[in-house]
């Protein structure tokens, strides 16, 4: 079965059209499916209009939330409820074209575990496209990401992948990268990116800032989560090294040039840096022990 997950927030005009387009596509594909609409605390008539549209369609289920949780958390709820062995994520604003689902399924049927969409001729603002370009370039250069458009919300993934991958909140956007690092077979397909017909984009400056912070967070999670000493050890060694050089310099001055040290505040700085360096390195060692014990439990 194919589970199509659609998170939405105040999309009352778009939802009926999207429903009809998805049904048309799935009928042509002749594949068993379900559609899970996950309400992220909408304050308009989205839910009531959706109920009027779907009526008694047993393929469709609505998952409600009393307050806004964010896209990542509502998707997590949808995954827990999904019955399909293949899960497709789509946005509710009609910019994703359901007719592209066939390309995702073709790749999944070829043996891929996750397929990420690549939006061609994007309809977003210049600022959003510029941020996306630099974010993808950073991930590609620093983290060896194989993805061209990791922020694309249109993707397909085998449900079994979630047995090994656990993400939270806004870091859900890095699901493709997490699957790649776990050794799953990942790929991409080009998808259409249509103009937004109704409503306004919810992607503002606040989300851009959060996205940048999430990108930095993802870097540390994927690079150092299982080897924390690599990070803390390097930083600690830097502090320790600078402190050691300062202390060595002052020691040479005292022994060979009889320079008094009690009026040299830099001595305290050198000692402080050595202590800080040791503490940071010890944090890395404790992290390594936690990772080791966690793996033993599993």
C-alpha positions in Angstrom: 0.0 0.0 0.0 1.0 3.6 -0.6 0.5 6.2 2.1 0.4 9.8 1.0 1.0 12.2 3.9 -0.1 15.8 3.5 0.4 18.3 6.4 -1.6 21.4 6.1 -2.2 24.7 7.8 -4.9 27.1 6.6 -5.2 25.7 3.1 -9.0 25.7 2.7 -9.0 26.6 -1.0 -6.2 24.2 -2.0 -7.3 21.0 -0.3 -10.3 20.1 -2.4 -8.4 20.6 -5.7 -5.4 18.6 -4.4 -7.7 15.8 -3.3 -9.2 15.5 -6.7 -5.8 15.5 -8.4 -4.4 12.8 -6.2 -7.4 10.5 -6.6 -7.2 10.9 -10.4 -3.5 10.0 -10.3 -3.9 7.0 -8.0 -6.9 5.6 -10.0 -4.7 5.7 -13.2 -1.8 4.0 -11.3 -4.2 1.2 -10.1 -2.2 0.9 -6.8 -3.7 0.5 -3.3 -3.4 3.7 -1.4 -4.5 5.9 1.5 -4.3 9.7 1.9 -3.5 11.1 5.4 -4.2 14.7 5.8 -2.5 16.0 9.0 -4.0 19.3 10.3 -1.4 21.5 12.0 -3.9 23.5 14.0 -5.6 25.3 11.2 -7.8 28.3 12.1 -9.7 28.6 8.9 -12.3 26.2 7.3 -9.7 23.7 6.0 -10.9 20.7 7.9 -14.7 21.3 7.2 -14.1 21.9 3.5 -11.9 18.8 3.4 -14.6 16.7 5.1 -17.2 18.0 2.6 -14.9 17.0 -0.3 -14.0 13.5 0.7 -17.4 12.6 2.1 -17.3 8.8 2.5 -14.0 8.1 0.7 -12.5 5.3 2.8 -9.0 6.0 1.3 -8.8 9.3 3.2 -8.2 10.0 6.9 -7.8 13.3 8.7 -5.5 13.6 11.7 -6.2 16.6 13.8 -4.2 18.7 16.2 -5.6 21.4 18.5 -2.5 23.6 18.3 0.2 24.2 15.7 3.1 21.8 16.2 5.2 22.4 13.1 5.7 20.4 9.9 8.2 17.9 11.3 6.0 16.9 14.3 2.8 16.5 12.3 4.6 14.4 9.8 5.9 12.2 12.6 2.3 11.7 13.7 1.4 10.8 10.1 4.1 8.2 9.9 3.0 6.5 13.0 -0.6 6.2 11.6 0.4 5.2 8.1 -0.4 1.7 7.0 1.5 1.7 3.7 4.9 0.2 3.1 5.7 3.2 0.9 5.2 6.7 2.2 5.0 9.8 0.0 5.3 13.3 1.5 3.6 16.2 -0.3 2.8 19.8 0.5 -0.8 21.0 0.5 -0.3 24.3 -1.4 -0.7 22.7 -4.9 2.9 23.5 -5.9 3.6 19.8 -5.9 2.0 18.0 -8.9 0.4 14.6 -7.9 1.0 13.3 -11.4 4.8 13.2 -10.5 4.0 10.4 -8.0 4.5 7.9 -10.8 8.2 8.8 -11.1 8.8 8.3 -7.4 7.1 4.9 -7.4 9.1 3.8 -10.5 12.3 4.5 -8.6 11.1 2.8 -5.4 10.1 -0.2 -7.5 13.7 -0.3 -8.9 15.0 -0.9 -5.4 15.6 2.6 -4.0 14.8 3.2 -0.3 14.3 6.9 -0.6 13.7 9.3 -3.5 13.9 13.0 -3.1 12.3 15.5 -5.4 14.3 18.1 -7.3 12.1 21.2 -8.2 12.8 22.5 -11.7 11.9 26.1 -12.5 11.1 26.9 -8.9 8.4 29.5 -8.2 9.8 30.7 -4.9 11.1 34.2 -4.1 14.7 35.1 -4.9 15.6 35.1 -1.2 14.3 31.6 -0.6 16.0 30.3 -3.7 19.3 32.0 -2.7 19.1 30.4 0.8 18.3 27.0 -0.7 21.3 27.3 -3.1 23.8 28.0 -0.3 22.3 25.5 2.1 22.5 22.7 -0.5 26.0 23.8 -1.5 27.1 23.7 2.2 25.7 20.2 2.7 27.2 19.0 -0.6 30.7 20.4 0.1 31.0 19.8 3.9 28.8 16.8 4.4 29.1 15.1 0.9 25.4 15.3 0.4 24.3 13.7 -2.9 21.1 15.7 -3.0 20.4 18.7 -5.2 17.3 20.1 -3.4 17.2 18.6 0.1 14.5 21.1 1.2 12.0 19.8 -1.4 9.0 18.5 0.5 8.0 16.1 -2.2 9.6 12.7 -1.5 9.0 9.0 -1.3 10.4 6.6 1.3 10.0 3.0 2.3 8.4 2.8 5.8 11.0 0.3 7.0 13.6 3.1 6.8 12.1 4.7 9.9 13.0 1.7 12.0 16.6 3.0 11.9 16.1 6.7 11.5 14.7 9.0 14.2 14.5 12.7 13.6 12.8 15.5 15.5 10.8 18.6 14.8 12.4 20.8 12.0 15.3 18.4 11.4 12.8 16.3 9.5 13.9 18.1 6.4 17.2 16.3 6.7 15.5 12.9 6.4 17.2 12.2 3.0 20.6 12.9 4.4 20.0 10.7 7.4 19.0 7.8 5.2 22.1 8.4 3.0 24.4 8.3 6.1 22.7 5.1 7.3 23.6 3.4 4.0 20.2 3.3 2.4 19.9 3.5 -1.4 18.8 7.0 -2.2 18.1 8.9 -5.4 16.4 11.9 -7.0 13.7 12.7 -9.6 12.8 16.0 -11.1 9.4 17.3 -10.2 7.3 20.2 -11.3 7.0 23.2 -9.0 3.8 25.0 -9.8 2.7 28.5 -9.0 0.9 28.9 -5.7 -2.7 29.7 -6.6 -4.2 30.3 -3.2 -3.0 31.8 0.1 0.5 33.1 0.8 3.7 31.4 1.4 4.5 30.7 5.1 8.2 30.8 4.4 9.3 34.0 6.0 12.5 35.4 7.5 11.9 33.5 10.7 11.8 30.2 8.9 14.9 31.2 7.0 16.8 31.8 10.3 15.5 28.6 11.8 16.5 26.8 8.6 20.1 28.1 8.9 20.3 27.0 12.6 18.9 23.6 11.7 21.5 23.2 8.9 24.3 23.8 11.5 22.6 21.4 13.9 22.3 18.7 11.2 26.1 19.1 10.5 27.0 18.4 14.1 24.5 15.6 14.5 25.5 13.7 11.3 29.2 14.3 11.7 29.8 13.9 15.4 26.8 12.1 17.0 28.6 8.7 17.0 32.1 10.1 17.5 31.8 13.1 19.8 35.5 12.9 20.8 36.4 13.9 17.2 34.8 17.3 17.8 35.3 17.9 21.5 38.9 16.5 21.4 39.8 18.8 18.5 38.4 21.9 20.3 39.9 20.9 23.6 43.3 20.3 22.1 43.2 23.8 20.6 42.5 25.4 23.9 45.1 23.2 25.7 47.7 23.9 23.0 47.3 27.7 23.2 47.5 27.5 27.0 50.5 25.2 26.9 52.4 27.5 24.6 51.7 30.6 26.8 52.8 28.7 29.9 55.9 27.4 28.2 56.8 30.9 27.0 56.4 32.3 30.5 58.4 29.4 32.0 61.3 30.1 29.6 61.2 33.8 30.5 61.3 33.0 34.2 64.1 30.4 34.0 66.4 32.0 31.5 65.7 35.7 31.8 64.6 35.9 35.4 61.4 37.7 34.5 59.0 37.8 37.5 55.6 36.3 36.7 53.4 37.6 39.6 52.5 40.7 37.6 51.8 38.8 34.3 48.0 38.2 34.0 48.8 36.1 30.9 50.0 33.4 33.3 46.4 33.0 34.6 45.1 33.0 31.0 47.5 30.2 30.0 46.5 28.0 33.0 42.8 28.7 32.4 43.1 27.7 28.8 44.8 24.4 29.8 42.0 23.6 32.3 39.3 24.5 29.8 40.9 22.3 27.1 41.1 19.3 29.4 37.4 19.8 30.4 36.3 20.0 26.8 38.2 16.9 25.9 36.8 15.1 28.9 33.3 16.0 27.7 34.1 14.2 24.4 35.3 11.1 26.3 32.1 11.0 28.3 30.2 11.3 25.1 32.1 8.4 23.6 31.2 6.3 26.7 27.5 7.2 26.3 27.5 6.2 22.6 29.3 2.9 23.5 26.8 2.0 26.3 23.9 2.9 24.1 25.1 0.6 21.3 25.6 -2.2 23.9 22.0 -1.9 25.0 20.8 -2.2 21.4 
